[in-house]
């Protein structure tokens, strides 16, 4: 018998969401078979089996979330197979705190009993911790706010209980769509949507878990400053709450941390005419169905070449030291439906332009479908963000930790330029280098950007 655990599928992953099981209890499993799809902070990835056997038990249903290292399924000989039942998940990490307890609990709410994920409260012959009486003859404790989510006898996960508590959904009145009536996240989200449509309460009240007394004044008045400015249930219909996806939440967390980095920005105006002419020549000579080169492909290759000659820029800040990378791995910022992801072209300085172009297209397609591998998302040493195709002239990108620099590229525009003392029509684009000042100085970044501009303005040197 062997445990299937939630693996670490990215360098920033702390927990994963089980998107769907591809094997069911009772199915034979061979080493290398894909058991499930896991949503991480970066993409949806496949979970492969490392042993042969039979999938005996599934401990985490689709839509559930578990920390790294938690057991999510059990492989065995098949003798312990229990189809359709999700027993309590085991974990080496502390259990998730109940929404009504812990250092951030609402002081006006009593702790309420919590059921282990997948089972009822055991019968200990007396009152269980969290009951409203202590069994010693004292008067019952009366919480200042009724518990919106009694959980005795409710089969669900801590994540679902927390979601229900935030929105005031009584779980004991629900029958879930999961195995044996298990309440899943989608069941609670559907009930939230029903309540929103009915206009029974404003979204601000449901989000904070507040309830109003006979006077109509919420009891948790100290949260008033965080409420949305709706003044009536009718006004709430004009606002839609969209829960953060895992990718959006992690992006927000990482980029918020990035704003704490002391940085500076350097802007260069580049003559893009020669680069565009070279691209047109390359694509014009390409065979039918062959790889076509984009401006971004040329910029990736140009940055890789300059990084190879400026290793002092291909670094990261390591707290008490500078980490200098020996490989030039260029990340490409790709917009996806629910956020931003950065697949990486490894050893971009050693690859041909055709290889860079083909790989960048493959990575972008896999990013948008959510099927990038860990290797394709890891190891970046420098990032390019290009919004020129959206008509953006100039912008400043946020540094992608732990890298020390990122290049933001705008659109190529025709405008008057001065050549040999005369004003003529030209095509220019703006490139902005944002730099972590802890790892690089202004002069170092300026030399890198100057050499990059020179290379882009003489683009034949990019490919020869």
N, C-alpha and C positions, 0 to 999 in steps of 0.2 A: 504494500500500500504506500502511496506517495501523495504528498500534498501539492496542489497547484496554488501558487501564491501570486499576489498582485506584483508584477515585476516592475523594476525601474526602467522605463522606456525612453526617458530623456534626462538630460543633466539637471533640469530644473523641476522635474516631476516629484511631487510629494504624495499624490493620491491619483487613482485612476477610476474612470467610470466604465462599467461593463456595458458596452454598446449593444452587443447581442452574442448569444451562444450559438456556435456552429455545430456543436455536438450536444446530444441530450443524454440524460442519465440512462445507462444501459448500453450506450454505443461503444463499440470497440475503438480503441485509440492506439495509434502507432506513433513512434517517435518521429517528430517533424510535422505531424498533423496539426492543422490550425484548429484550436479549440474555441477561440472566441475573438472578438474585436474589442480593443480597449481604447477608449478616448482618453488621451493625455492632454497636457497643457499645450501641446503643439499640433497634434494630429491624431487620426485614428490609426491604430497599429494592430497587427495580428499577434495573437498569443499562441505560440507553438508548444506542443507537448514535448517533454524531454524524456519521457518513459513510455513503454508499451503498457497496455492494460485496458481496463473498462472504466468509463466515467461513472463512478458510483453515486456521488452526491454533488449537487451544485449548491454552494453556500452563499452565492451572491446573485440575485436575479438581474435580468437586463434592466438597465437604468439605475442600478445601485452603484454606490461609490465606496471604495475601500482604500486605506492607506497602503503604501508600499510594504510588502512583507506579510500582509494579511492573507490567510488561507481563503481561497474563493471556491475551491472544488477539491474533490478527493478522487484519485485514481486507485483502483484495486483490481481484484480478480473478478469482481462482479457479484460476489456473494452479499455485499452490503448495499446493492443498488436500491435506491428509493426514488423511483421516478416521480417528478412533479412536486417533491418536497424540498424546501430549502431550510436545512437545520441552522442553528445559530452559528454564525461565522466566528472562527477563532482568530485571534490576533495577538502578536507579541507586544503591541502598543496598547496604551491605556484606552479604555472604552471611551467613546465620544460622550462628553457631558450632556446631561439632559438639559433642554432649553430652559427649564425652570430652576436650575442650580448653577453653581460655579461663581467665579468672581464677577462676571458680567450679568448675573441674573437680576431681574426686576425685584427690588426689595419688597414690593407689595405682593409678590406671588409666593405661595408656599411650594416647596418641592413636591412634585407629584411622582407616583411610582412609575418606574420604567421597566419595560419588559425586555429581556434579552432578545436580540433579533431572531425572530422565528419561533418563539415559544411563549407560554403564559407564565405568570408568576407562580413559583412553587408554593405548595400549601405547607407552611411551616407550623401549623397548629395554632397560630395566633395572629395578631395584627402584624402586617408587614411594614417595614420602614416606609414612611411617606403617607400612611393612612392619616385620616383627619382626627383620629383619637389615638392616645398613646397606650390604651389598655390598662391604665392605672387609675381610672376613676375621675380624671380631670375633665373639665369642660372641653368640648370639641373646639379645635382651633378654627377660627373663621378668617380665611384670607380676605384681604381687601379687594382682590379681583378674582373672579371665578376662573378656575383652570379651564382653558378652552379645549384642551386635548387630553381627556382622561385616557389612559393607555392600558388599564388592566384588561387583559384578555385580547388586546389588539395585536395582531401579527403584522409587523411592519419594521422598517429600519429607523435608526436614529435620525437619518437625513430626512425621511418623510415626516417623522414626528416634529422635527424642527420647522419644516416648511409649513405644516399644518398649524403649529403654534403661532407662527408669525402672522398667519392669515385668519386665525380664529376658527379653524375648521375642526369640528368634533369628530374624532376618528372612531369613537365607539358607535356612532350612528351610521357608519359606512361599511359596505361590503366591497372588498377589493376585487380587481380583475386578475390578480395573480393566482398561483397555485394555492389551493385550500383557502381561497378568499383573502389571500395576502394583499394588503393595501400597497399599491405601487405609487411611485411619484406621479405618474400620469393621471392616476385616480384623483389625487389631491389637486393637481393643476386643473383638471376638468371641473372640480367642485369650485375652485377659485374663480374660474371663468364664468360659471353659472351665477355665482354671487355678484360678480362684476356686472353681468348683464341685468340682474335684478335690481341693482342699485341699492342694496340693503345697507351699505356703509361706504364711506369714502375710501379710496385706495390708501390714503395717508393713514387712516385709523387701522386698516387691516395690516398694513406693512409694519406698524409698530406694535400691534397687538393690544392697543388701548380700547377701552369700552367707555361709553358715555353714561352718566347717571341720569337721574330724572331732570336735572337742570340742563342736561345737554353738554356739560363741560367734561372733557376727558379727565380721568383720574390721574394719568401720568402727565401732569401739566408741564413737568420739566422737559418734556420732549417737544413742546409746542414749536420751538424754534426750528425743528427739523421737518415740520410738516410742509407739504406742498400747499400752494396758496388757494386750493379749492375751498369754496365757501358753502357748497351745497352738493347733494348727490347728483343733481343735474350737471353741475360743472365737472364732476368726475368723469362723465361720459366723454368729455373732450380730450381726455388724457389716456394714453395707453402705456401700461407698464410692460417693459420687455426685459425679462430676466437675462442677466449676463450669462453668455456661454462660457464654458471653461477657458477657451482660447482668449476671449475678450477679457475675462477676469485676470488671467495670468499676465496678459499683455499690459493691462492697467497697472498691476502690481510691479512688474519689472520696470516699466517706463517711469512710474512714479519714483522708484528707487534711482533711476537714471538721472532724474532731475536734481538729485543731491550731488551729482558729480560736478566739480568745478570745471567748466569747459569754455572754449572760445570758438568763434566761427571765422573762417577765412573764405572770401568770395573771389572767384576769378571769372572774367569774361573771356570766353574761348571763341576763336574763329572756327566755326563748325563747317564751313564750306568744304574744305578738303576731306573731312570725315564723311560727309554726306555723298560727295562725289565718289569716294572709294567704295562706299556701300553700294551705290548704284552700279558701279562697274562689276563688283563681285556678284551681285544678284543677277545682273544682265547676262553674265557668262555662265551662270549656274544651269546645269541640265534640268530638264523637266522633272519635277518631283524631288529635286535635290534640296539640300539644306540652304535656306535663305538666311542671310545675316541681318541682324537688327543693329540699330545704333547702340543699344545696351550691350550687345555681345562685344562690340568693338571697345566699349568703355570698360567692360570687365577685363578683357585681355590687356588693355592699356594700363589699368590700375594694377593688375598682377605684375606686369613688367616693371612698373615704377616701384612697387613694394619690394620686389626682389633686389633692386638697387638701393633702396632705402629701408633696410631692416629695422632701423630705429623707429619706424612708424608701424611696423608689423608686430605690435606689442600689446600687452595688457598691464594694468596696474594691479599688483599683487599685495597691497597692504604695506609690507615692509620691504618690498622688492619690485623690480620690473620683470615681467615675464616676456621674453623675446621668443617669438615663434620661428621655427626653422622651416615651416611649410607655409605657403601662401594659399590660403583657403578663402575665397571671396564669397560672401553671402549676398543673395539677391532678395530684396524685399518684394514679396508677392502679396497682393491684396486678394483675400478670399472672402467668402460670403459673410463669415462671422468674425472677421478681424484681419490680422496681418501675420504672416509667417515668413521665415527667412531660410530657405534651403541653401545649401552650400555647394559650390563648385570647388572640390579639393584639388590642390596642386595646379591652380589655374595658370600659373606662370610656365608650367611644363607642357601644357596642352595647346594644340593648334586652334586657330580661330574656328574652324569647322567643328572641332570637338566641343569647344565652349558653347557654340551656338546650338548644337544638337542636345547637349546636356542641359542647357538652360531651359529649352523648350520642354524637355521631358520632366524636369523638376517642377516647372510652373504648372504643368498639367497634373502632376501627382499632388502638388500642393492644393490645387483647387478641388481635387477629388477627395482630399483628406487621407491619402495613402502614402505619405512620405515615410521612409524608414528612419530609425534613430541615427544611422550614419549620415543620412542625407540632411539631417537637421543639426548635426553637431560639428564642432571643430572649427567654426568660422573664426578668422583672424581680422577681417575687414568687411565692411558692408557697403553696398551701393543701393540707393533708393532713387528711382527715376520716375518722375511724374510728368515728364515732358509729353508723353502720349496723351495726357489728359489736358494739355494746353496750359499747364502751370509754368510760368516764366521763372520763378525763383522761390525757393523755400529752404527752411532749415530742418534737417532731420535730427531725431533724437538718437544719441549714441546707444548702440546695442551692447549692453554689458555681457561679458567683461572686456570687450574690445575697446581700443583706445580711440578709434576714429571711424567716421562714416561720411560718405560722399553723397550729397543730394544734387541731382541733376535736373535742370529745367528744360523747357522746350527750345528747339532751335527756331529763331525768328529772323526774318529779313528786316534789316534796319540800316540806316546810314552809318558808314564807318569811314575812318580816315586812313588812306593808304598813300604813301609817298606824298604827303601834303595835300592830297585831294580827297574830297568827300565822294565816296562811291557806295553803291549798294553792296551789302554783305550779309552774311548769315552768322549769327552769334548765338551762343547759349551760355547760361550762367551755371557754374559749379560751386557748391558751398561745402567746404570741409569743416566738419565739427570735430573737435579734438578734446580729449580728456587732458586737462592741464597738469594733472598729477603725473602723467606718463610722458607727455610731450610738451615742448616749449613752442612759442610762436614761430621762431626762426626755423625750427625743424619742420613744422607743418607747412610753412611758406615755401621752403625748398622743395618739398614733396609736391605741392600743388603747382609750383612753377614748372617742374619737370613733367608733370602730367599734362599741363596745358601745352607744352612744347611738343610732346609726343602726339597728342590728339591733333594738333595743327600740322603735323607731318606724319600722317597715319600709315604710310607705307612701312615705317619702322615698327609698327605694331605687329605686322604679319611676316616680317623678314628678319 
